[in-house]
Amino acid sequence: MNNGAVMNDMGEQVAQIGELADRMLAQVYALLREHHIIPNAVQEQMLTSHVRAMAHRSVTGEPLPEVEASLFDEISADSMALARDVVAAFGNLPEEEAWLLSVHFEVAKDNL
């Protein structure tokens, strides 16, 4: 049995996730350029995948697994602030998303 309404809702959700991810990726990469942070190709691929997953969680409400804050104690305040700005732009994601995202920024800063 094929429920057309469910299929349509899923299609709309997929489109919404894609649009949100594209918009947020543009903001993320503009923010990185503004701060002279240039990820290498592998870092860019991982960051893009992460931001797309964030868009998925933002649209679907899917929660993150529990994350321990102390794992991120060594992340610089600058990287954490950038990550918090991105998470705030999503508007509905928990602080733990910033903790995870900050790792991408911190690692890419080492490329300088």
Jmol script that loads the backbone (N, CA, C; Angstrom):
load data "model"
ATOM      1  N   MET A   1       0.842  -1.171   0.000  1.00  0.00           N
ATOM      2  CA  MET A   1       0.000   0.000   0.000  1.00  0.00           C
ATOM      3  C   MET A   1       0.893   1.242   0.000  1.00  0.00           C
ATOM      4  N   ASN A   2       0.534   2.210  -0.811  1.00  0.00           N
ATOM      5  CA  ASN A   2       1.327   3.416  -0.947  1.00  0.00           C
ATOM      6  C   ASN A   2       0.496   4.608  -0.515  1.00  0.00           C
ATOM      7  N   ASN A   3       0.860   5.228   0.575  1.00  0.00           N
ATOM      8  CA  ASN A   3       0.139   6.385   1.067  1.00  0.00           C
ATOM      9  C   ASN A   3       0.752   7.626   0.429  1.00  0.00           C
ATOM     10  N   GLY A   4       0.063   8.198  -0.542  1.00  0.00           N
ATOM     11  CA  GLY A   4       0.569   9.349  -1.284  1.00  0.00           C
ATOM     12  C   GLY A   4       0.868  10.541  -0.408  1.00  0.00           C
ATOM     13  N   ALA A   5       0.064  10.759   0.625  1.00  0.00           N
ATOM     14  CA  ALA A   5       0.288  11.899   1.514  1.00  0.00           C
ATOM     15  C   ALA A   5       1.610  11.757   2.256  1.00  0.00           C
ATOM     16  N   VAL A   6       1.896  10.552   2.712  1.00  0.00           N
ATOM     17  CA  VAL A   6       3.157  10.315   3.417  1.00  0.00           C
ATOM     18  C   VAL A   6       4.325  10.498   2.462  1.00  0.00           C
ATOM     19  N   MET A   7       4.204   9.958   1.255  1.00  0.00           N
ATOM     20  CA  MET A   7       5.267  10.101   0.267  1.00  0.00           C
ATOM     21  C   MET A   7       5.499  11.582  -0.049  1.00  0.00           C
ATOM     22  N   ASN A   8       4.409  12.343  -0.188  1.00  0.00           N
ATOM     23  CA  ASN A   8       4.522  13.759  -0.489  1.00  0.00           C
ATOM     24  C   ASN A   8       5.197  14.497   0.663  1.00  0.00           C
ATOM     25  N   ASP A   9       4.781  14.200   1.893  1.00  0.00           N
ATOM     26  CA  ASP A   9       5.397  14.827   3.061  1.00  0.00           C
ATOM     27  C   ASP A   9       6.888  14.509   3.128  1.00  0.00           C
ATOM     28  N   MET A  10       7.243  13.259   2.835  1.00  0.00           N
ATOM     29  CA  MET A  10       8.653  12.869   2.864  1.00  0.00           C
ATOM     30  C   MET A  10       9.433  13.621   1.791  1.00  0.00           C
ATOM     31  N   GLY A  11       8.837  13.740   0.605  1.00  0.00           N
ATOM     32  CA  GLY A  11       9.491  14.472  -0.475  1.00  0.00           C
ATOM     33  C   GLY A  11       9.691  15.930  -0.123  1.00  0.00           C
ATOM     34  N   GLU A  12       8.677  16.524   0.492  1.00  0.00           N
ATOM     35  CA  GLU A  12       8.787  17.920   0.922  1.00  0.00           C
ATOM     36  C   GLU A  12       9.862  18.065   1.992  1.00  0.00           C
ATOM     37  N   GLN A  13       9.928  17.095   2.891  1.00  0.00           N
ATOM     38  CA  GLN A  13      10.923  17.141   3.963  1.00  0.00           C
ATOM     39  C   GLN A  13      12.334  17.023   3.387  1.00  0.00           C
ATOM     40  N   VAL A  14      12.503  16.132   2.424  1.00  0.00           N
ATOM     41  CA  VAL A  14      13.812  15.970   1.786  1.00  0.00           C
ATOM     42  C   VAL A  14      14.224  17.271   1.102  1.00  0.00           C
ATOM     43  N   ALA A  15      13.280  17.901   0.409  1.00  0.00           N
ATOM     44  CA  ALA A  15      13.571  19.171  -0.258  1.00  0.00           C
ATOM     45  C   ALA A  15      13.920  20.252   0.763  1.00  0.00           C
ATOM     46  N   GLN A  16      13.183  20.285   1.852  1.00  0.00           N
ATOM     47  CA  GLN A  16      13.423  21.277   2.902  1.00  0.00           C
ATOM     48  C   GLN A  16      14.807  21.076   3.520  1.00  0.00           C
ATOM     49  N   ILE A  17      15.176  19.830   3.758  1.00  0.00           N
ATOM     50  CA  ILE A  17      16.499  19.525   4.314  1.00  0.00           C
ATOM     51  C   ILE A  17      17.586  19.995   3.351  1.00  0.00           C
ATOM     52  N   GLY A  18      17.421  19.684   2.071  1.00  0.00           N
ATOM     53  CA  GLY A  18      18.411  20.080   1.071  1.00  0.00           C
ATOM     54  C   GLY A  18      18.571  21.585   0.969  1.00  0.00           C
ATOM     55  N   GLU A  19      17.445  22.298   0.964  1.00  0.00           N
ATOM     56  CA  GLU A  19      17.493  23.762   0.883  1.00  0.00           C
ATOM     57  C   GLU A  19      18.158  24.360   2.122  1.00  0.00           C
ATOM     58  N   LEU A  20      17.791  23.857   3.293  1.00  0.00           N
ATOM     59  CA  LEU A  20      18.392  24.351   4.531  1.00  0.00           C
ATOM     60  C   LEU A  20      19.890  24.059   4.554  1.00  0.00           C
ATOM     61  N   ALA A  21      20.267  22.858   4.172  1.00  0.00           N
ATOM     62  CA  ALA A  21      21.686  22.488   4.159  1.00  0.00           C
ATOM     63  C   ALA A  21      22.470  23.391   3.216  1.00  0.00           C
ATOM     64  N   ASP A  22      21.945  23.625   2.016  1.00  0.00           N
ATOM     65  CA  ASP A  22      22.649  24.478   1.053  1.00  0.00           C
ATOM     66  C   ASP A  22      22.808  25.899   1.587  1.00  0.00           C
ATOM     67  N   ARG A  23      21.751  26.427   2.180  1.00  0.00           N
ATOM     68  CA  ARG A  23      21.791  27.783   2.731  1.00  0.00           C
ATOM     69  C   ARG A  23      22.811  27.873   3.876  1.00  0.00           C
ATOM     70  N   MET A  24      22.784  26.880   4.760  1.00  0.00           N
ATOM     71  CA  MET A  24      23.690  26.901   5.908  1.00  0.00           C
ATOM     72  C   MET A  24      25.137  26.656   5.486  1.00  0.00           C
ATOM     73  N   LEU A  25      25.347  25.804   4.491  1.00  0.00           N
ATOM     74  CA  LEU A  25      26.713  25.575   4.013  1.00  0.00           C
ATOM     75  C   LEU A  25      27.301  26.860   3.441  1.00  0.00           C
ATOM     76  N   ALA A  26      26.499  27.616   2.711  1.00  0.00           N
ATOM     77  CA  ALA A  26      26.977  28.897   2.178  1.00  0.00           C
ATOM     78  C   ALA A  26      27.375  29.821   3.326  1.00  0.00           C
ATOM     79  N   GLN A  27      26.574  29.857   4.380  1.00  0.00           N
ATOM     80  CA  GLN A  27      26.886  30.698   5.540  1.00  0.00           C
ATOM     81  C   GLN A  27      28.146  30.214   6.257  1.00  0.00           C
ATOM     82  N   VAL A  28      28.269  28.901   6.412  1.00  0.00           N
ATOM     83  CA  VAL A  28      29.431  28.337   7.108  1.00  0.00           C
ATOM     84  C   VAL A  28      30.714  28.675   6.360  1.00  0.00           C
ATOM     85  N   TYR A  29      30.722  28.451   5.045  1.00  0.00           N
ATOM     86  CA  TYR A  29      31.948  28.703   4.288  1.00  0.00           C
ATOM     87  C   TYR A  29      32.259  30.195   4.191  1.00  0.00           C
ATOM     88  N   ALA A  30      31.239  31.053   4.172  1.00  0.00           N
ATOM     89  CA  ALA A  30      31.470  32.503   4.214  1.00  0.00           C
ATOM     90  C   ALA A  30      32.083  32.896   5.560  1.00  0.00           C
ATOM     91  N   LEU A  31      31.576  32.309   6.625  1.00  0.00           N
ATOM     92  CA  LEU A  31      32.094  32.580   7.967  1.00  0.00           C
ATOM     93  C   LEU A  31      33.553  32.134   8.084  1.00  0.00           C
ATOM     94  N   LEU A  32      33.854  30.974   7.548  1.00  0.00           N
ATOM     95  CA  LEU A  32      35.236  30.487   7.592  1.00  0.00           C
ATOM     96  C   LEU A  32      36.165  31.409   6.806  1.00  0.00           C
ATOM     97  N   ARG A  33      35.729  31.823   5.599  1.00  0.00           N
ATOM     98  CA  ARG A  33      36.561  32.745   4.803  1.00  0.00           C
ATOM     99  C   ARG A  33      36.796  34.054   5.555  1.00  0.00           C
ATOM    100  N   GLU A  34      35.734  34.552   6.180  1.00  0.00           N
ATOM    101  CA  GLU A  34      35.825  35.802   6.937  1.00  0.00           C
ATOM    102  C   GLU A  34      36.873  35.705   8.046  1.00  0.00           C
ATOM    103  N   HIS A  35      37.040  34.517   8.604  1.00  0.00           N
ATOM    104  CA  HIS A  35      37.994  34.302   9.694  1.00  0.00           C
ATOM    105  C   HIS A  35      39.295  33.661   9.205  1.00  0.00           C
ATOM    106  N   HIS A  36      39.467  33.628   7.883  1.00  0.00           N
ATOM    107  CA  HIS A  36      40.687  33.109   7.263  1.00  0.00           C
ATOM    108  C   HIS A  36      40.965  31.661   7.667  1.00  0.00           C
ATOM    109  N   ILE A  37      39.904  30.883   7.764  1.00  0.00           N
ATOM    110  CA  ILE A  37      40.021  29.452   8.050  1.00  0.00           C
ATOM    111  C   ILE A  37      39.714  28.722   6.749  1.00  0.00           C
ATOM    112  N   ILE A  38      40.690  27.955   6.268  1.00  0.00           N
ATOM    113  CA  ILE A  38      40.534  27.286   4.985  1.00  0.00           C
ATOM    114  C   ILE A  38      40.689  25.780   5.180  1.00  0.00           C
ATOM    115  N   PRO A  39      39.562  25.054   5.193  1.00  0.00           N
ATOM    116  CA  PRO A  39      39.658  23.600   5.344  1.00  0.00           C
ATOM    117  C   PRO A  39      40.244  22.965   4.085  1.00  0.00           C
ATOM    118  N   ASN A  40      40.985  21.873   4.277  1.00  0.00           N
ATOM    119  CA  ASN A  40      41.473  21.136   3.113  1.00  0.00           C
ATOM    120  C   ASN A  40      40.319  20.307   2.539  1.00  0.00           C
ATOM    121  N   ALA A  41      40.564  19.587   1.467  1.00  0.00           N
ATOM    122  CA  ALA A  41      39.487  18.871   0.771  1.00  0.00           C
ATOM    123  C   ALA A  41      38.792  17.845   1.670  1.00  0.00           C
ATOM    124  N   VAL A  42      39.551  17.107   2.443  1.00  0.00           N
ATOM    125  CA  VAL A  42      38.961  16.095   3.328  1.00  0.00           C
ATOM    126  C   VAL A  42      38.155  16.771   4.434  1.00  0.00           C
ATOM    127  N   GLN A  43      38.709  17.822   5.017  1.00  0.00           N
ATOM    128  CA  GLN A  43      37.994  18.556   6.070  1.00  0.00           C
ATOM    129  C   GLN A  43      36.709  19.175   5.524  1.00  0.00           C
ATOM    130  N   GLU A  44      36.773  19.680   4.298  1.00  0.00           N
ATOM    131  CA  GLU A  44      35.596  20.272   3.665  1.00  0.00           C
ATOM    132  C   GLU A  44      34.507  19.220   3.461  1.00  0.00           C
ATOM    133  N   GLN A  45      34.905  18.042   3.026  1.00  0.00           N
ATOM    134  CA  GLN A  45      33.943  16.954   2.821  1.00  0.00           C
ATOM    135  C   GLN A  45      33.291  16.556   4.147  1.00  0.00           C
ATOM    136  N   MET A  46      34.080  16.445   5.189  1.00  0.00           N
ATOM    137  CA  MET A  46      33.542  16.059   6.499  1.00  0.00           C
ATOM    138  C   MET A  46      32.636  17.150   7.063  1.00  0.00           C
ATOM    139  N   LEU A  47      33.041  18.409   6.919  1.00  0.00           N
ATOM    140  CA  LEU A  47      32.235  19.528   7.401  1.00  0.00           C
ATOM    141  C   LEU A  47      30.911  19.599   6.645  1.00  0.00           C
ATOM    142  N   THR A  48      30.966  19.422   5.343  1.00  0.00           N
ATOM    143  CA  THR A  48      29.744  19.449   4.530  1.00  0.00           C
ATOM    144  C   THR A  48      28.792  18.346   4.965  1.00  0.00           C
ATOM    145  N   SER A  49      29.313  17.164   5.177  1.00  0.00           N
ATOM    146  CA  SER A  49      28.488  16.043   5.634  1.00  0.00           C
ATOM    147  C   SER A  49      27.860  16.354   6.987  1.00  0.00           C
ATOM    148  N   HIS A  50      28.632  16.952   7.876  1.00  0.00           N
ATOM    149  CA  HIS A  50      28.130  17.275   9.212  1.00  0.00           C
ATOM    150  C   HIS A  50      27.020  18.323   9.131  1.00  0.00           C
ATOM    151  N   VAL A  51      27.220  19.374   8.349  1.00  0.00           N
ATOM    152  CA  VAL A  51      26.201  20.421   8.242  1.00  0.00           C
ATOM    153  C   VAL A  51      24.933  19.858   7.606  1.00  0.00           C
ATOM    154  N   ARG A  52      25.070  18.966   6.639  1.00  0.00           N
ATOM    155  CA  ARG A  52      23.883  18.322   6.051  1.00  0.00           C
ATOM    156  C   ARG A  52      23.144  17.489   7.104  1.00  0.00           C
ATOM    157  N   ALA A  53      23.883  16.809   7.960  1.00  0.00           N
ATOM    158  CA  ALA A  53      23.256  16.036   9.045  1.00  0.00           C
ATOM    159  C   ALA A  53      22.573  16.968  10.043  1.00  0.00           C
ATOM    160  N   MET A  54      23.170  18.118  10.294  1.00  0.00           N
ATOM    161  CA  MET A  54      22.544  19.103  11.177  1.00  0.00           C
ATOM    162  C   MET A  54      21.227  19.590  10.577  1.00  0.00           C
ATOM    163  N   ALA A  55      21.217  19.830   9.269  1.00  0.00           N
ATOM    164  CA  ALA A  55      19.983  20.260   8.597  1.00  0.00           C
ATOM    165  C   ALA A  55      18.918  19.174   8.726  1.00  0.00           C
ATOM    166  N   HIS A  56      19.332  17.925   8.571  1.00  0.00           N
ATOM    167  CA  HIS A  56      18.396  16.805   8.733  1.00  0.00           C
ATOM    168  C   HIS A  56      17.795  16.815  10.137  1.00  0.00           C
ATOM    169  N   ARG A  57      18.638  16.959  11.147  1.00  0.00           N
ATOM    170  CA  ARG A  57      18.137  16.959  12.526  1.00  0.00           C
ATOM    171  C   ARG A  57      17.261  18.182  12.798  1.00  0.00           C
ATOM    172  N   SER A  58      17.606  19.305  12.188  1.00  0.00           N
ATOM    173  CA  SER A  58      16.819  20.522  12.372  1.00  0.00           C
ATOM    174  C   SER A  58      15.403  20.358  11.823  1.00  0.00           C
ATOM    175  N   VAL A  59      15.288  19.736  10.659  1.00  0.00           N
ATOM    176  CA  VAL A  59      13.979  19.567  10.012  1.00  0.00           C
ATOM    177  C   VAL A  59      13.185  18.432  10.640  1.00  0.00           C
ATOM    178  N   THR A  60      13.854  17.328  10.951  1.00  0.00           N
ATOM    179  CA  THR A  60      13.130  16.138  11.430  1.00  0.00           C
ATOM    180  C   THR A  60      12.952  16.104  12.941  1.00  0.00           C
ATOM    181  N   GLY A  61      13.763  16.867  13.659  1.00  0.00           N
ATOM    182  CA  GLY A  61      13.700  16.818  15.117  1.00  0.00           C
ATOM    183  C   GLY A  61      14.433  15.627  15.705  1.00  0.00           C
ATOM    184  N   GLU A  62      15.138  14.888  14.858  1.00  0.00           N
ATOM    185  CA  GLU A  62      15.905  13.731  15.337  1.00  0.00           C
ATOM    186  C   GLU A  62      16.966  14.212  16.335  1.00  0.00           C
ATOM    187  N   PRO A  63      17.046  13.604  17.516  1.00  0.00           N
ATOM    188  CA  PRO A  63      18.017  14.065  18.518  1.00  0.00           C
ATOM    189  C   PRO A  63      19.415  13.499  18.277  1.00  0.00           C
ATOM    190  N   LEU A  64      20.380  14.198  18.817  1.00  0.00           N
ATOM    191  CA  LEU A  64      21.749  13.676  18.857  1.00  0.00           C
ATOM    192  C   LEU A  64      21.843  12.649  19.971  1.00  0.00           C
ATOM    193  N   PRO A  65      22.755  11.698  19.851  1.00  0.00           N
ATOM    194  CA  PRO A  65      23.044  10.865  21.019  1.00  0.00           C
ATOM    195  C   PRO A  65      23.656  11.761  22.098  1.00  0.00           C
ATOM    196  N   GLU A  66      23.652  11.290  23.314  1.00  0.00           N
ATOM    197  CA  GLU A  66      24.211  12.081  24.412  1.00  0.00           C
ATOM    198  C   GLU A  66      25.693  12.346  24.165  1.00  0.00           C
ATOM    199  N   VAL A  67      26.101  13.595  24.411  1.00  0.00           N
ATOM    200  CA  VAL A  67      27.480  14.021  24.189  1.00  0.00           C
ATOM    201  C   VAL A  67      28.015  14.592  25.500  1.00  0.00           C
ATOM    202  N   GLU A  68      29.225  14.221  25.860  1.00  0.00           N
ATOM    203  CA  GLU A  68      29.852  14.681  27.104  1.00  0.00           C
ATOM    204  C   GLU A  68      30.589  16.001  26.863  1.00  0.00           C
ATOM    205  N   ALA A  69      30.186  17.048  27.545  1.00  0.00           N
ATOM    206  CA  ALA A  69      30.751  18.390  27.359  1.00  0.00           C
ATOM    207  C   ALA A  69      32.256  18.430  27.600  1.00  0.00           C
ATOM    208  N   SER A  70      32.741  17.661  28.541  1.00  0.00           N
ATOM    209  CA  SER A  70      34.164  17.712  28.898  1.00  0.00           C
ATOM    210  C   SER A  70      35.075  17.275  27.747  1.00  0.00           C
ATOM    211  N   LEU A  71      34.540  16.565  26.771  1.00  0.00           N
ATOM    212  CA  LEU A  71      35.341  16.148  25.619  1.00  0.00           C
ATOM    213  C   LEU A  71      35.794  17.343  24.783  1.00  0.00           C
ATOM    214  N   PHE A  72      35.146  18.487  24.978  1.00  0.00           N
ATOM    215  CA  PHE A  72      35.406  19.652  24.147  1.00  0.00           C
ATOM    216  C   PHE A  72      36.110  20.770  24.913  1.00  0.00           C
ATOM    217  N   ASP A  73      36.665  20.449  26.069  1.00  0.00           N
ATOM    218  CA  ASP A  73      37.328  21.446  26.906  1.00  0.00           C
ATOM    219  C   ASP A  73      38.523  22.101  26.220  1.00  0.00           C
ATOM    220  N   GLU A  74      39.171  21.394  25.307  1.00  0.00           N
ATOM    221  CA  GLU A  74      40.371  21.928  24.667  1.00  0.00           C
ATOM    222  C   GLU A  74      40.079  22.707  23.391  1.00  0.00           C
ATOM    223  N   ILE A  75      38.826  22.825  23.016  1.00  0.00           N
ATOM    224  CA  ILE A  75      38.449  23.605  21.837  1.00  0.00           C
ATOM    225  C   ILE A  75      38.591  25.089  22.184  1.00  0.00           C
ATOM    226  N   SER A  76      39.180  25.856  21.277  1.00  0.00           N
ATOM    227  CA  SER A  76      39.376  27.285  21.539  1.00  0.00           C
ATOM    228  C   SER A  76      38.035  28.016  21.616  1.00  0.00           C
ATOM    229  N   ALA A  77      38.056  29.118  22.335  1.00  0.00           N
ATOM    230  CA  ALA A  77      36.848  29.944  22.460  1.00  0.00           C
ATOM    231  C   ALA A  77      36.409  30.465  21.094  1.00  0.00           C
ATOM    232  N   ASP A  78      37.369  30.774  20.214  1.00  0.00           N
ATOM    233  CA  ASP A  78      37.035  31.272  18.877  1.00  0.00           C
ATOM    234  C   ASP A  78      36.284  30.228  18.057  1.00  0.00           C
ATOM    235  N   SER A  79      36.786  28.999  18.051  1.00  0.00           N
ATOM    236  CA  SER A  79      36.118  27.932  17.298  1.00  0.00           C
ATOM    237  C   SER A  79      34.739  27.647  17.865  1.00  0.00           C
ATOM    238  N   MET A  80      34.625  27.658  19.181  1.00  0.00           N
ATOM    239  CA  MET A  80      33.330  27.408  19.816  1.00  0.00           C
ATOM    240  C   MET A  80      32.353  28.535  19.492  1.00  0.00           C
ATOM    241  N   ALA A  81      32.835  29.773  19.485  1.00  0.00           N
ATOM    242  CA  ALA A  81      31.960  30.912  19.171  1.00  0.00           C
ATOM    243  C   ALA A  81      31.448  30.824  17.735  1.00  0.00           C
ATOM    244  N   LEU A  82      32.322  30.463  16.807  1.00  0.00           N
ATOM    245  CA  LEU A  82      31.893  30.302  15.412  1.00  0.00           C
ATOM    246  C   LEU A  82      30.829  29.214  15.308  1.00  0.00           C
ATOM    247  N   ALA A  83      31.068  28.104  15.973  1.00  0.00           N
ATOM    248  CA  ALA A  83      30.119  26.989  15.935  1.00  0.00           C
ATOM    249  C   ALA A  83      28.783  27.387  16.557  1.00  0.00           C
ATOM    250  N   ARG A  84      28.830  28.126  17.634  1.00  0.00           N
ATOM    251  CA  ARG A  84      27.578  28.578  18.276  1.00  0.00           C
ATOM    252  C   ARG A  84      26.810  29.523  17.362  1.00  0.00           C
ATOM    253  N   ASP A  85      27.527  30.359  16.606  1.00  0.00           N
ATOM    254  CA  ASP A  85      26.862  31.244  15.644  1.00  0.00           C
ATOM    255  C   ASP A  85      26.116  30.431  14.587  1.00  0.00           C
ATOM    256  N   VAL A  86      26.753  29.384  14.096  1.00  0.00           N
ATOM    257  CA  VAL A  86      26.120  28.536  13.082  1.00  0.00           C
ATOM    258  C   VAL A  86      24.898  27.840  13.667  1.00  0.00           C
ATOM    259  N   VAL A  87      25.037  27.270  14.841  1.00  0.00           N
ATOM    260  CA  VAL A  87      23.916  26.570  15.480  1.00  0.00           C
ATOM    261  C   VAL A  87      22.770  27.546  15.746  1.00  0.00           C
ATOM    262  N   ALA A  88      23.096  28.752  16.167  1.00  0.00           N
ATOM    263  CA  ALA A  88      22.052  29.760  16.402  1.00  0.00           C
ATOM    264  C   ALA A  88      21.311  30.090  15.113  1.00  0.00           C
ATOM    265  N   ALA A  89      22.018  30.094  13.992  1.00  0.00           N
ATOM    266  CA  ALA A  89      21.380  30.388  12.707  1.00  0.00           C
ATOM    267  C   ALA A  89      20.369  29.306  12.320  1.00  0.00           C
ATOM    268  N   PHE A  90      20.607  28.076  12.738  1.00  0.00           N
ATOM    269  CA  PHE A  90      19.617  27.021  12.499  1.00  0.00           C
ATOM    270  C   PHE A  90      18.346  27.319  13.294  1.00  0.00           C
ATOM    271  N   GLY A  91      18.515  27.819  14.501  1.00  0.00           N
ATOM    272  CA  GLY A  91      17.383  28.264  15.296  1.00  0.00           C
ATOM    273  C   GLY A  91      16.712  27.240  16.181  1.00  0.00           C
ATOM    274  N   ASN A  92      17.003  25.968  15.989  1.00  0.00           N
ATOM    275  CA  ASN A  92      16.289  24.962  16.784  1.00  0.00           C
ATOM    276  C   ASN A  92      17.154  23.765  17.174  1.00  0.00           C
ATOM    277  N   LEU A  93      18.463  23.930  17.145  1.00  0.00           N
ATOM    278  CA  LEU A  93      19.351  22.821  17.497  1.00  0.00           C
ATOM    279  C   LEU A  93      19.939  23.045  18.888  1.00  0.00           C
ATOM    280  N   PRO A  94      20.246  21.968  19.604  1.00  0.00           N
ATOM    281  CA  PRO A  94      20.797  22.093  20.959  1.00  0.00           C
ATOM    282  C   PRO A  94      22.269  22.508  20.945  1.00  0.00           C
ATOM    283  N   GLU A  95      22.734  22.959  22.089  1.00  0.00           N
ATOM    284  CA  GLU A  95      24.116  23.418  22.249  1.00  0.00           C
ATOM    285  C   GLU A  95      25.134  22.332  21.884  1.00  0.00           C
ATOM    286  N   GLU A  96      24.774  21.089  22.116  1.00  0.00           N
ATOM    287  CA  GLU A  96      25.692  19.983  21.812  1.00  0.00           C
ATOM    288  C   GLU A  96      26.108  19.988  20.342  1.00  0.00           C
ATOM    289  N   GLU A  97      25.248  20.480  19.471  1.00  0.00           N
ATOM    290  CA  GLU A  97      25.598  20.575  18.048  1.00  0.00           C
ATOM    291  C   GLU A  97      26.807  21.491  17.865  1.00  0.00           C
ATOM    292  N   ALA A  98      26.857  22.573  18.621  1.00  0.00           N
ATOM    293  CA  ALA A  98      27.996  23.500  18.527  1.00  0.00           C
ATOM    294  C   ALA A  98      29.275  22.827  19.001  1.00  0.00           C
ATOM    295  N   TRP A  99      29.171  22.028  20.044  1.00  0.00           N
ATOM    296  CA  TRP A  99      30.358  21.335  20.542  1.00  0.00           C
ATOM    297  C   TRP A  99      30.963  20.479  19.433  1.00  0.00           C
ATOM    298  N   LEU A 100      30.106  19.717  18.765  1.00  0.00           N
ATOM    299  CA  LEU A 100      30.585  18.829  17.705  1.00  0.00           C
ATOM    300  C   LEU A 100      31.110  19.613  16.507  1.00  0.00           C
ATOM    301  N   LEU A 101      30.380  20.641  16.104  1.00  0.00           N
ATOM    302  CA  LEU A 101      30.775  21.437  14.948  1.00  0.00           C
ATOM    303  C   LEU A 101      32.090  22.164  15.197  1.00  0.00           C
ATOM    304  N   SER A 102      32.323  22.586  16.418  1.00  0.00           N
ATOM    305  CA  SER A 102      33.537  23.342  16.742  1.00  0.00           C
ATOM    306  C   SER A 102      34.808  22.560  16.428  1.00  0.00           C
ATOM    307  N   VAL A 103      34.738  21.257  16.491  1.00  0.00           N
ATOM    308  CA  VAL A 103      35.912  20.422  16.197  1.00  0.00           C
ATOM    309  C   VAL A 103      36.363  20.643  14.754  1.00  0.00           C
ATOM    310  N   HIS A 104      35.414  20.745  13.829  1.00  0.00           N
ATOM    311  CA  HIS A 104      35.758  20.979  12.420  1.00  0.00           C
ATOM    312  C   HIS A 104      36.516  22.299  12.264  1.00  0.00           C
ATOM    313  N   PHE A 105      36.056  23.337  12.951  1.00  0.00           N
ATOM    314  CA  PHE A 105      36.694  24.642  12.847  1.00  0.00           C
ATOM    315  C   PHE A 105      38.082  24.620  13.481  1.00  0.00           C
ATOM    316  N   GLU A 106      38.178  23.968  14.615  1.00  0.00           N
ATOM    317  CA  GLU A 106      39.457  23.895  15.335  1.00  0.00           C
ATOM    318  C   GLU A 106      40.509  23.176  14.497  1.00  0.00           C
ATOM    319  N   VAL A 107      40.137  22.082  13.890  1.00  0.00           N
ATOM    320  CA  VAL A 107      41.083  21.313  13.073  1.00  0.00           C
ATOM    321  C   VAL A 107      41.497  22.112  11.839  1.00  0.00           C
ATOM    322  N   ALA A 108      40.532  22.770  11.199  1.00  0.00           N
ATOM    323  CA  ALA A 108      40.840  23.535   9.986  1.00  0.00           C
ATOM    324  C   ALA A 108      41.732  24.741  10.286  1.00  0.00           C
ATOM    325  N   LYS A 109      41.649  25.290  11.492  1.00  0.00           N
ATOM    326  CA  LYS A 109      42.514  26.418  11.864  1.00  0.00           C
ATOM    327  C   LYS A 109      43.982  26.018  11.815  1.00  0.00           C
ATOM    328  N   ASP A 110      44.269  24.759  12.037  1.00  0.00           N
ATOM    329  CA  ASP A 110      45.651  24.282  12.032  1.00  0.00           C
ATOM    330  C   ASP A 110      46.262  24.284  10.634  1.00  0.00           C
ATOM    331  N   ASN A 111      45.441  24.482   9.595  1.00  0.00           N
ATOM    332  CA  ASN A 111      45.955  24.508   8.222  1.00  0.00           C
ATOM    333  C   ASN A 111      46.715  25.794   7.918  1.00  0.00           C
ATOM    334  N   LEU A 112      46.529  26.803   8.737  1.00  0.00           N
ATOM    335  CA  LEU A 112      47.145  28.114   8.452  1.00  0.00           C
ATOM    336  C   LEU A 112      48.646  28.075   8.555  1.00  0.00           C
TER     337      LEU A 112
END
end "model"
wireframe off; spacefill off
backbone 0.3
color backbone group
